[in-house]
Amino acid sequence: MGNELFEKAPIHTAYLKLAIPVVLSMVVTLIYNMVDTYFIALTNNTALIAGVSICAPLFTLFLAFGDIFALGGSSVISRLLGAHKNEEAKQLSVFCHYAAIAFSLLVTVIMLLLANPILTFLGADNTTFPYARQYYHYIVLGCTFIIFSLVPTNLMRTVGHPNASMIAQILGAVVNMVLDPVFIFTLHMGAAGAAIATIIGYMFSTAFSLWFIITKCEGLSVLPKDYGISRTGLFMVFSIGLPASVTNFMQTIGMTLTNRSLSLYGSDSIAVMGIVLKIVNIVMLVIIGLAFGGQPLVGYVFGAENRTRLRHVIAFAYRIVGGVATVLAILVALFSDPLIHVFLQDPELIAEGRLMLRLQMPSMLMMGLGLVTICTFQAMGKGLPALIMSLCRQGVVFAVVLSILSHLFGYMGILTSQLAADLVTTVIAAGLFLRYIKPELRMSTPQVLNN
């Protein structure tokens, strides 16, 4: 896998060879999330379930931090490879690895010092605080592994090793699933046990990634002697990485705002929404895998200045992501009751979850199309429109819509806010596509490494 795949293979072949390993790793992550939720739900302690759900935004926060160097680096590296600047790409990879480690250590210190105010902001109350605090303490202590793991797995896909990236992610998820019942039940560690199992899983994932890069991947490096980055390269990494991180950071904000709004209706509603969002990940992770899986191909073709192939790649991305999102959303809506019943037994809670879940599903198509647009901006090195899109779905647009609808319609306003926000975001995405992407597809010579 290499230049032949990026430059000459049929579009659907090249795209799917890069995307399917990402989707498979996402599916394993999905299975882990479901199993993790299942084990926590077996405690029959809604306060514990709610406490862990309150901490769920921490994962998206850590993913946001990792994306600064993972997606920022992979965007620049894919364009450098398309322009056949392989040595510069390798030097840049060293910076991304060590910068992620340094940044994650700083995050650990700050979040440990601010634990109580952060948990209060996330929505912990007297009932849920003890469980949320246990989970928070261990997940923050190990967040370096979560943040760093994104860098090698993303960069390996960029240089044509999606299978290795998939193995790293699957390995971590499997270790996590095996250890969950051990720490939660055998060792009676509850929420803390779930967090420890998660961190150990990420340790295994990180170890495999580093081993592969050192022994089998010539296009990347983790050796300090290979370090090299210019001011221009540094700017390019952050001009894409920061907007990319905003996408996950806004998801953190969106989840937090939702939990805080639902807290007015009791911890049961927060617990049910936590489970519903796990099920929503059935669709979301597949969509994310398909959208981001093709990003290296878009960046490479853009860097190679092949406009005809670029148009076909982007068109295929919209078709495959939109089609899969629609089919999965319909299936999940149809089978909402049995899916929720896996985690909840109370008929009233199941009914509440069914309503929440079905109101989430129409958003999946719009989210998928928006993700393809964001990935295209990132691959082309266009930081500003990527930032605007990242601020929309679960950020500024969601916050405004949630505030208005919850005030006007109360509980139902909260549940329909995501759908309304996605409608607005789709309109914005269409406008940005026409403004920033369509003109690029007509140009004869792109500005490969500029915004």
PAVEX-461060 format. One record per residue (C-alpha): residue in three letters; x negated, y, z. Coordinates in steps of 0.05 Angstrom, whole numbers. Layout:
 rest   east  north     up
  Ala      X      Y      Z
...
END
This chain:
 rest   east  north     up
  Met      0      0      0
  Gly    -30     67    -18
  Asn    -32    114    -78
  Glu      3     63   -123
  Leu     63     63    -77
  Phe     67    139    -71
  Glu     52    156   -143
  Lys     78    100   -189
  Ala    126     53   -154
  Pro    201     60   -169
  Ile    233    112   -124
  His    279     64    -87
  Thr    221     14    -77
  Ala    173     66    -51
  Tyr    225     99     -6
  Leu    251     35     24
  Lys    182      4     35
  Leu    166     65     77
  Ala    234     72    110
  Ile    255      1    126
  Pro    199    -12    176
  Val    220     52    211
  Val    293     30    211
  Leu    274    -38    239
  Ser    233     -6    295
  Met    292     39    308
  Val    339    -21    311
  Val    294    -54    363
  Thr    292     11    402
  Leu    368     11    397
  Ile    371    -60    424
  Tyr    326    -39    480
  Asn    370     21    497
  Met    432    -24    498
  Val    398    -76    541
  Asp    370    -23    588
  Thr    440      7    595
  Tyr    469    -63    605
  Phe    421    -79    663
  Ile    434    -12    696
  Ala    509    -21    687
  Leu    504    -89    721
  Thr    490    -53    786
  Asn    563    -30    785
  Asn    539     35    816
  Thr    568     93    776
  Ala    525    142    815
  Leu    462    104    794
  Ile    486    101    721
  Ala    501    176    723
  Gly    434    190    755
  Val    397    155    699
  Ser    442    187    647
  Ile    426    255    675
  Cys    352    240    662
  Ala    365    217    591
  Pro    348    287    563
  Leu    277    277    589
  Phe    264    227    534
  Thr    285    275    479
  Leu    243    329    513
  Phe    181    284    512
  Leu    196    265    440
  Ala    200    340    424
  Phe    131    351    454
  Gly    102    292    416
  Asp    132    316    351
  Ile     90    379    354
  Phe     29    337    336
  Ala     62    276    306
  Leu    108    308    254
  Gly     65    371    247
  Gly      4    329    234
  Ser     38    278    188
  Ser     69    334    146
  Val      1    367    133
  Ile    -36    300    124
  Ser     15    274     73
  Arg      6    337     31
  Leu    -70    333     37
  Leu    -68    261     14
  Gly    -25    281    -45
  Ala    -77    333    -63
  His   -131    278    -54
  Lys   -164    313      5
  Asn   -173    249     44
  Glu   -231    270     89
  Glu   -195    332    113
  Ala   -134    289    129
  Lys   -177    242    171
  Gln   -209    300    209
  Leu   -141    329    224
  Ser   -116    263    253
  Val   -169    267    307
  Phe   -144    335    329
  Cys    -72    311    332
  His    -90    252    378
  Tyr   -131    290    429
  Ala    -86    352    429
  Ala    -26    308    445
  Ile    -63    277    505
  Ala    -85    344    533
  Phe    -16    374    525
  Ser     20    315    556
  Leu    -25    318    618
  Leu     -6    391    627
  Val     68    373    619
  Thr     61    320    674
  Val     32    369    724
  Ile     84    423    711
  Met    144    376    713
  Leu    121    343    778
  Leu    114    412    811
  Leu    183    434    786
  Ala    220    368    797
  Asn    277    393    841
  Pro    297    454    800
  Ile    293    414    736
  Leu    338    359    764
  Thr    387    411    788
  Phe    387    442    718
  Leu    400    374    687
  Gly    463    368    729
  Ala    443    325    789
  Asp    488    334    850
  Asn    488    305    921
  Thr    515    239    895
  Thr    469    228    836
  Phe    406    265    859
  Pro    372    207    897
  Tyr    377    161    836
  Ala    358    215    787
  Arg    298    233    830
  Gln    272    162    831
  Tyr    277    155    756
  Tyr    248    225    743
  His    187    214    786
  Tyr    161    153    750
  Ile    181    173    680
  Val    144    240    687
  Leu     83    205    716
  Gly     79    163    653
  Cys    102    214    602
  Thr     32    218    572
  Phe     43    150    540
  Ile    111    170    513
  Ile     86    235    483
  Phe     21    207    455
  Ser     52    144    425
  Leu     89    186    373
  Val     24    210    341
  Pro     -9    146    318
  Thr     57    113    298
  Asn     76    173    254
  Leu      7    182    224
  Met      1    108    206
  Arg     64    114    164
  Thr     35    175    129
  Val    -27    137    105
  Gly     13     77     81
  His     17     31    142
  Pro     91     32    161
  Asn     89    -42    182
  Ala     35    -28    234
  Ser     75     30    260
  Met    136    -15    265
  Ile     98    -69    303
  Ala     73    -18    354
  Gln    143      7    368
  Ile    174    -62    370
  Leu    120    -87    417
  Gly    134    -31    467
  Ala    209    -43    464
  Val    203   -118    474
  Val    157   -110    534
  Asn    206    -60    562
  Met    265   -107    554
  Val    228   -164    588
  Leu    207   -122    647
  Asp    273    -86    659
  Pro    309   -142    698
  Val    245   -158    735
  Phe    236    -88    763
  Ile    310    -70    770
  Phe    335   -135    803
  Thr    278   -182    822
  Leu    237   -126    854
  His    300    -88    874
  Met    273    -21    848
  Gly    337      3    814
  Ala    328     68    775
  Ala    254     71    791
  Gly    245      1    763
  Ala    278     20    697
  Ala    230     79    690
  Ile    168     37    706
  Ala    188    -16    656
  Thr    196     38    603
  Ile    126     67    616
  Ile     93     -1    613
  Gly    126    -14    546
  Tyr     97     51    519
  Met     29     31    545
  Phe     30    -32    503
  Ser     54      7    442
  Thr     -3     58    450
  Ala    -56      4    460
  Phe    -36    -32    395
  Ser    -35     33    356
  Leu   -104     53    378
  Trp   -131    -17    363
  Phe   -102    -15    293
  Ile   -129     54    277
  Ile   -199     37    303
  Thr   -205    -31    269
  Lys   -161    -29    207
  Cys   -142     41    186
  Glu   -195     79    146
  Gly   -150    138    132
  Leu   -144    159    206
  Ser   -191    165    265
  Val   -192    173    340
  Leu   -267    183    344
  Pro   -291    252    368
  Lys   -347    252    316
  Asp   -295    255    261
  Tyr   -261    316    290
  Gly   -253    376    245
  Ile   -197    427    235
  Ser   -196    497    207
  Arg   -155    555    231
  Thr   -111    546    170
  Gly   -102    472    186
  Leu    -86    489    259
  Phe    -34    539    237
  Met     -2    490    189
  Val      4    436    242
  Phe     39    482    291
  Ser     81    518    237
  Ile    114    450    223
  Gly    104    415    290
  Leu    137    469    332
  Pro    201    472    290
  Ala    202    395    289
  Ser    197    393    364
  Val    255    441    370
  Thr    300    388    339
  Asn    290    341    398
  Phe    286    398    448
  Met    354    423    425
  Gln    380    352    434
  Thr    356    356    505
  Ile    392    422    515
  Gly    455    394    481
  Met    457    333    526
  Thr    445    375    588
  Leu    500    424    569
  Thr    548    367    557
  Asn    532    334    624
  Arg    539    400    661
  Ser    606    413    628
  Leu    631    343    643
  Ser    609    349    716
  Leu    672    388    728
  Tyr    711    324    715
  Gly    669    278    760
  Ser    609    233    756
  Asp    650    179    721
  Ser    657    222    659
  Ile    582    234    658
  Ala    570    159    665
  Val    619    143    609
  Met    588    195    563
  Gly    519    167    578
  Ile    542     99    554
  Val    579    128    494
  Leu    516    164    472
  Lys    477     99    476
  Ile    528     69    428
  Val    524    130    383
  Asn    450    113    377
  Ile    471     52    338
  Val    484     99    280
  Met    436    154    297
  Leu    373    113    301
  Val    386     79    234
  Ile    399    147    202
  Ile    337    177    234
  Gly    296    118    209
  Leu    321    125    138
  Ala    312    201    137
  Phe    243    204    169
  Gly    219    140    137
  Gly    216    174     69
  Gln    184    238     94
  Pro    112    216     77
  Leu    134    203      5
  Val    166    272     -2
  Gly    103    305     26
  Tyr     56    265    -18
  Val     95    277    -82
  Phe    101    351    -65
  Gly     26    355    -52
  Ala     13    320   -119
  Glu     56    372   -154
  Asn    100    320   -187
  Arg    166    358   -193
  Thr    205    306   -231
  Arg    190    250   -181
  Leu    203    298   -123
  Arg    273    313   -148
  His    289    238   -153
  Val    260    224    -84
  Ile    303    278    -51
  Ala    366    257    -88
  Phe    356    184    -68
  Ala    345    205      5
  Tyr    411    241      7
  Arg    448    183    -25
  Ile    420    127     18
  Val    424    165     84
  Gly    494    192     70
  Gly    521    124     48
  Val    493     85    106
  Ala    516    138    156
  Thr    587    134    130
  Val    592     58    132
  Leu    562     52    202
  Ala    606    108    230
  Ile    669     72    204
  Leu    648      6    234
  Val    631     35    302
  Ala    698     72    304
  Leu    736      9    286
  Phe    701    -33    339
  Ser    697     20    393
  Asp    734    -19    446
  Pro    692    -83    446
  Leu    628    -41    443
  Ile    648     -1    505
  His    674    -63    540
  Val    603    -92    540
  Phe    585    -39    591
  Leu    650    -21    626
  Gln    707    -63    653
  Asp    755    -10    680
  Pro    812      0    629
  Glu    816     75    644
  Leu    741     85    634
  Ile    743     44    570
  Ala    800     88    543
  Glu    760    150    561
  Gly    699    122    526
  Arg    739    102    464
  Leu    762    174    455
  Met    692    202    465
  Leu    661    152    416
  Arg    712    162    360
  Leu    705    237    364
  Gln    629    230    355
  Met    632    186    293
  Pro    654    237    239
  Ser    592    277    256
  Met    545    221    233
  Leu    549    236    158
  Met    537    310    170
  Met    480    295    217
  Gly    448    249    165
  Leu    451    301    110
  Gly    423    352    157
  Leu    365    306    177
  Val    346    295    104
  Thr    345    370     95
  Ile    301    381    156
  Cys    254    325    135
  Thr    247    356     66
  Phe    231    424     96
  Gln    179    392    142
  Ala    147    351     86
  Met    142    413     42
  Gly    111    453     99
  Lys    168    502    104
  Gly    170    519    178
  Leu    221    575    179
  Pro    281    538    149
  Ala    262    476    189
  Leu    264    518    252
  Ile    332    548    234
  Met    361    479    222
  Ser    331    452    286
  Leu    363    507    327
  Cys    432    493    300
  Arg    463    424    312
  Gln    453    416    387
  Gly    422    484    400
  Val    450    553    388
  Val    510    532    347
  Phe    528    476    395
  Ala    521    521    456
  Val    567    574    426
  Val    618    523    402
  Leu    617    485    469
  Ser    627    550    508
  Ile    686    571    465
  Leu    721    504    459
  Ser    712    484    532
  His    741    551    552
  Leu    801    545    505
  Phe    815    470    510
  Gly    780    445    572
  Tyr    761    371    571
  Met    782    360    499
  Gly    743    422    479
  Ile    680    390    507
  Leu    691    325    470
  Thr    704    359    402
  Ser    646    409    408
  Gln    595    365    372
  Leu    640    354    312
  Ala    655    428    306
  Ala    581    446    313
  Asp    563    396    258
  Leu    613    427    210
  Val    581    495    220
  Thr    511    466    215
  Thr    527    431    149
  Val    547    498    118
  Ile    482    529    142
  Ala    442    470    114
  Ala    474    478     46
  Gly    455    551     45
  Leu    383    537     65
  Phe    377    482     13
  Leu    397    530    -42
  Arg    350    584    -15
  Tyr    287    544     -1
  Ile    288    475    -34
  Lys    324    484   -100
  Pro    275    539   -125
  Glu    216    494   -108
  Leu    244    438   -151
  Arg    243    485   -211
  Met    172    513   -200
  Ser    115    486   -242
  Thr     61    496   -190
  Pro     80    491   -116
  Gln     45    526    -58
  Val     26    459    -29
  Leu     -4    480     38
  Asn     33    544     51
  Asn    101    561     80
END
